[in-house]
Amino acid sequence: MSEFRKVRKAVLPVAGLGTRFLPATKVVPKEMLPVVDKPIVQYVVDEAIEAGIEHFVFVTGRNKHVIEDYFDIQYELEATLKARNKNAQLDLLTGMLPKAGTATFTRQQEPHGLGHAVWCAREIVGPEPFALILPDMVMDAEKPCLKGMMEVYDVAGGNVVSVEECDPEQAHKYGIVGVGETVGNGFKITEMVEKPEPGTAPSNYFINGRYILQPEIFPILEKLERGAGDEIQLTDGMLKLARNQDFYGYKFDGQTFDCGSKEGFIIANMALALKREDIRPKVENELKALVASLK
């Protein structure tokens, strides 16, 4: 049993406009775009539930009410499925719902960046540690990413970020961490550098969209000056928090699909479809035919 305060809540920033997926996202939130047969946001919620998260805080924006409706009961649909004895589909729908009272929605009225979106959840999260999950990043592994991070937190406490390895030549494109001593299944982070100059990165481990943060991040974000893109940058807030609190890294061992990009979204659909026994044979044959037809 960990001696540290339990991580019960997860913050999911879902207020983005999804401009890279226009025109589809003109009326459909990008988080609701399907990967195979589940919306992107369902994958990250499933990951969080498996890691023991009890309460979800969705930071939304205008025209994102569909996400709230998705995590609610749909009486007409469920009644129809029940009347037609489609019990498998009914069980699927009811099984994916968070328990009543465990999903909260708050608005980020203006797009001031990830740090601002996190700050918008401060009153709901309260004075306790929380997970921050970027819903664009769908992760697939034998051990879910957030679950592995929780194991590091149980040993080390503090703040935990998930990292992956990149080609050292590409390190200047990411937020990179310095690697210190081993702690449990993770390591102590010695420094964090956002998009270091080529050849100066302390490692090739980049932050990939999963965090466990202490509530002391909130007053820092509240007073933080705007950074890159004229936005409140979460990385800037973490750098200030790191002056007084330890940060640890968890090396994620699996596949990450950036579903915020068209390429990542398409690859996620193909990769996860191939893991489904019910549809793999057809998909695999079609993909092989497409690849063979490439000139």
Secondary structure, 3 states (H helix, E strand, C coil): CCCCCCCCEEEEECCCCCHHHCCHHHCCCHHHCEECCEEHHHHHHHHHHHCCCCEEEEEECCCCHHHHHHCCCCHHHHHHHHHCCCHHHHHHHHHCCCCCCCEEEEECCCCCCHHHHHHCCHHHHCCCCEEEECCCEEEECCCCHHHHHHHHHHHHCCEEEEEEECCHHHHHHCEEEEEEEEECCEEEEEEEEECCCCCCCCCCEEEEEEEEECCCHHHHHHHCCCCHHHCCCHHHHHHHHCCCCCEEEEECCCEEEECCCHHHHHHHHHHHHHCCCCCHHHHHHHHHHHHHCCC
